[in-house]
Amino acid sequence: MKNKDFTEERRRKIVEYVNTKNRASVEELSRHFDVTTTTIRRDLIALEKESLVYRAHGGAVKREPNSIWQMSSINSRLSQHEEEKNRIAQYVAQIIHNGESIMIDGGSTTTKIAQELRGKKNLLIVTNALTIGEMLVEPGSNKVILSGGELLKETNALVGNAAEHSLAAYRTDISITGVSGLIPAEGCFSAIPQEAEIKNIMMQNSRKRIIVTDSSKIGVHALFLFCAATAIDILVTDKNIKKNDLLILEKRGMEVVTV
């Protein structure tokens, strides 16, 4: 094997080692790979340029995905992980009973859930999402309350002081909220701070709090933390969730349903 091949293989293994340990010192890596500290420092410089690790004082740190702070349009998100979102929506609809009151925020997964809830009767829906409101008022027996507020183009949801004040007045049986990211050891994140406030209010003002997300968002940071993981009663996700994430979430006392 050529020296270049040896170097590439070692650097690949360094990334694996750092990702497993979360961080490692230059001395630790030098001992583990049986090369000089100078060689390790050169490796870390090269790996950081490739965005594979972060160099930190005296070593390297696992490189997490960038925090999400922008949102694509809801129409584009509806087609992403569509099969998983459909299964999540079907399950959530099964555990919602006729006559219950629900707060539900705007989002691609919650929109799928609203489609499934059209078969229910006598629901009271409190929402900041115009599409969801229109969808659930059509069957005729449901009552829909829309918040006021500023309409966000990206998500077709109402936010701001008017939305927050109106939603804060209601108390419902259940809240159903989506996320932009979920870190099991930390909590739930939203890419848009104004939407994070809406999600927080909905959760605080309901007796049962359901978080819905496909597993691609688990382990992902977004800009704004809106609730701790311990605040969730039920997390509904898909079967592709990582085993370690599932264990951490269950240890924190929540019910995790994989569909």
C-alpha positions in Angstrom: 0.0 0.0 0.0 1.3 3.4 -0.9 2.0 6.1 1.7 -0.9 8.2 0.3 -3.2 5.2 0.8 -1.9 4.7 4.4 -2.6 8.4 5.1 -6.1 8.3 3.7 -6.9 5.1 5.7 -5.6 6.6 8.9 -7.5 9.8 8.5 -10.7 7.9 7.8 -10.1 5.9 11.0 -9.4 9.1 12.9 -12.8 10.5 11.9 -14.5 7.3 13.1 -12.6 7.4 16.4 -13.5 11.0 17.1 -17.1 10.4 16.1 -17.3 7.5 18.5 -15.6 9.3 21.4 -17.0 12.8 20.6 -13.6 14.3 21.2 -10.0 13.1 21.4 -6.6 14.7 22.2 -3.6 14.8 19.9 -1.7 12.7 22.3 -4.5 10.1 22.5 -4.7 9.9 18.8 -0.9 9.6 18.5 -0.8 6.6 20.9 -3.9 4.9 19.3 -2.6 5.2 15.7 1.1 4.8 16.6 2.3 7.9 14.8 3.9 11.2 15.9 1.9 14.1 17.3 3.1 16.2 14.4 1.5 13.7 12.0 -1.7 13.8 13.9 -1.8 17.6 13.8 -1.3 17.5 10.0 -4.1 14.9 9.8 -6.5 17.1 11.8 -5.7 20.2 9.7 -6.6 18.2 6.6 -9.7 16.7 8.1 -11.0 20.1 9.3 -10.5 21.5 5.8 -12.7 18.7 4.5 -15.3 19.6 7.2 -15.0 16.1 8.8 -13.9 17.2 12.3 -13.5 20.4 14.3 -10.0 21.1 15.7 -10.2 22.1 19.3 -7.5 23.1 21.8 -5.2 20.1 22.0 -7.2 17.8 19.8 -10.3 17.3 17.8 -14.1 17.3 18.3 -16.9 15.5 16.5 -18.4 17.6 13.8 -22.1 17.8 14.1 -24.4 18.8 11.2 -24.9 22.6 11.0 -27.8 24.0 12.9 -30.9 24.5 10.7 -31.9 28.2 10.6 -33.7 28.3 7.3 -36.9 26.5 6.1 -37.8 25.3 2.7 -41.4 25.8 1.5 -44.0 23.5 3.1 -44.9 22.1 -0.4 -41.4 20.9 -0.9 -41.2 19.3 2.5 -44.5 17.4 2.1 -42.8 15.2 -0.5 -39.6 14.6 1.6 -39.7 11.3 3.7 -43.3 11.1 2.5 -43.8 7.4 3.3 -42.6 7.9 6.9 -44.8 11.0 7.4 -47.8 9.1 6.1 -47.3 6.3 8.6 -46.8 8.8 11.4 -50.0 10.6 10.4 -52.0 7.4 10.2 -50.9 6.3 13.7 -51.6 9.7 15.3 -55.1 9.8 13.8 -55.8 6.4 15.4 -55.1 7.7 18.9 -57.3 10.9 18.5 -60.9 10.3 19.5 -64.1 12.0 18.4 -64.9 15.0 20.5 -61.4 15.8 21.6 -59.8 19.3 21.5 -56.5 19.7 19.8 -53.8 22.3 19.3 -51.9 21.6 16.1 -49.2 23.8 14.5 -48.2 24.2 10.9 -45.7 21.8 9.3 -45.4 19.1 6.7 -46.0 16.2 9.1 -48.9 18.0 10.9 -50.5 18.7 7.6 -50.4 15.0 6.8 -52.0 14.3 10.2 -54.7 16.9 9.5 -55.5 15.0 6.2 -56.0 11.8 8.3 -58.1 13.6 10.9 -60.8 14.5 8.3 -62.5 11.2 9.1 -63.1 12.2 12.8 -66.2 14.0 14.2 -66.8 16.8 16.6 -63.1 17.8 17.0 -62.2 21.2 18.3 -59.1 22.3 16.4 -57.0 25.3 17.5 -54.3 26.0 14.9 -52.0 28.7 13.5 -51.9 27.0 10.1 -54.4 28.2 7.4 -54.1 25.0 5.4 -54.9 22.8 8.4 -57.8 25.0 9.4 -59.4 24.8 5.9 -58.8 21.1 5.7 -60.5 20.2 9.0 -63.4 22.6 8.8 -64.6 21.0 5.5 -66.1 17.8 6.9 -68.7 19.9 8.7 -68.8 18.6 12.3 -65.5 20.0 13.5 -65.0 23.4 15.0 -61.8 25.3 13.9 -60.3 28.2 15.7 -57.5 30.1 13.9 -55.0 32.3 15.6 -54.4 35.8 14.3 -50.9 36.9 13.5 -48.4 37.5 10.7 -48.5 34.9 7.8 -45.1 33.3 7.1 -44.6 32.6 3.4 -42.3 29.7 4.0 -44.6 27.7 6.2 -48.0 29.2 5.6 -48.4 29.6 9.4 -49.4 32.5 11.5 -46.9 33.8 14.1 -46.1 36.9 16.2 -47.7 38.6 19.2 -51.2 38.3 17.9 -50.9 34.6 17.4 -49.2 34.0 20.7 -51.8 36.0 22.7 -54.8 34.3 21.1 -53.3 30.8 21.5 -52.4 31.5 25.2 -56.0 31.8 26.1 -57.0 28.3 25.0 -56.7 24.9 26.9 -57.0 21.7 25.0 -56.8 18.0 25.5 -53.9 17.4 23.2 -51.2 19.3 21.4 -49.6 18.0 18.2 -46.4 19.8 17.2 -43.6 19.1 14.7 -39.9 20.0 15.0 -37.0 21.1 12.8 -34.6 19.0 14.9 -34.6 16.9 18.1 -31.5 16.1 20.2 -32.4 13.4 22.7 -30.2 14.8 25.5 -31.5 18.3 25.0 -34.9 18.7 23.5 -36.9 19.9 20.5 -35.8 22.7 18.1 -37.4 25.0 15.6 -35.6 26.7 12.7 -37.8 29.8 13.1 -37.9 31.5 16.6 -41.4 32.9 16.1 -42.7 29.4 15.4 -40.8 28.0 18.4 -42.9 30.3 20.6 -46.1 29.0 19.1 -45.0 25.4 19.7 -44.1 26.1 23.3 -47.5 27.8 24.0 -49.4 24.9 22.5 -47.5 22.3 24.6 -47.9 24.3 27.8 -51.6 24.7 27.3 -52.5 21.0 26.6 -52.8 18.0 28.9 -51.1 15.5 26.5 -48.2 16.7 24.4 -47.4 14.8 21.2 -44.3 15.5 19.2 -44.2 14.2 15.6 -41.2 13.9 13.4 -39.6 11.5 10.9 -36.3 10.1 12.1 -34.1 12.2 9.8 -34.6 15.2 12.2 -33.5 13.2 15.3 -29.9 14.1 16.2 -30.2 17.4 14.3 -29.8 20.9 15.9 -31.9 23.8 14.7 -31.7 27.5 15.7 -34.1 27.7 18.6 -34.7 25.2 21.5 -38.4 25.3 22.4 -38.8 22.5 24.9 -36.8 20.0 26.9 -37.0 16.3 25.9 -38.6 15.6 29.3 -41.6 17.8 28.4 -42.7 15.3 25.7 -45.4 12.8 26.6 -45.4 10.9 23.3 -42.9 11.0 20.4 -44.2 9.5 17.2 -41.4 8.8 14.6 -40.4 6.1 12.2 -38.5 2.8 12.6 -35.3 4.3 11.3 -34.5 6.0 14.5 -31.1 5.1 15.8 -31.1 2.6 18.7 -29.0 4.8 21.0 -31.3 7.8 20.4 -34.3 5.6 21.2 -32.7 4.4 24.5 -31.9 8.0 25.6 -35.4 9.2 24.9 -37.0 6.3 26.7 -34.7 6.8 29.7 -36.0 10.4 29.9 -39.5 9.0 30.6 -41.3 9.5 27.4 -43.3 7.1 25.3 -41.6 6.6 21.9 -43.8 5.1 19.2 -42.0 3.9 16.0 -44.2 3.2 12.9 
